């Protein structure tokens, strides 16, 4: 009979992965660059995110990680809807605007947007845009993990994607 594997306690400091080591390791995990947008009673807001992934296709669901200290956090949570806009290499400057301290109105003034069924802004020339309603949330550390049911998809025809790897943008 095999013994169950035991995991070190999260309180076991001798085995804990440091924040710095984790961040360095995560810089080596290539990810698509997205701008996540929302609009509604909580206001219009958006942020750059690489922590986005598919959960299931039945129902179509994405996972989006949102830093609770983000300037877009309150609006996303109150609105309960969002659009995940996957970026093309030509969107690098726009990604930086949405990822920094640029005032929200200036972020949106820098691109062409269409309105989705949920009311969230959709980047007109995104590679693909997933219009979503937030179905569940979980608090983990500094972030709120959003489970978002996809209610509509707008696919573009651009063959290249903007990725983030080793703290730099790359094209694939």
Secondary structure, 3 states (H helix, E strand, C coil): CCCCCCCCCCCCCCCCCCHHHHHHHHCCCCEECEEEEECCCCCCEEEEECCEEEEEECCEEEEEEEECCCCCHHHHHHHCEEEEEECCHHHHHHHHHHHCCCCHHHHHHCCCEEECCCCCEEECCCCEEEEEEEEEEEEECCEEEEEEEEEEEEECCCCCCEEEECCEEEEC
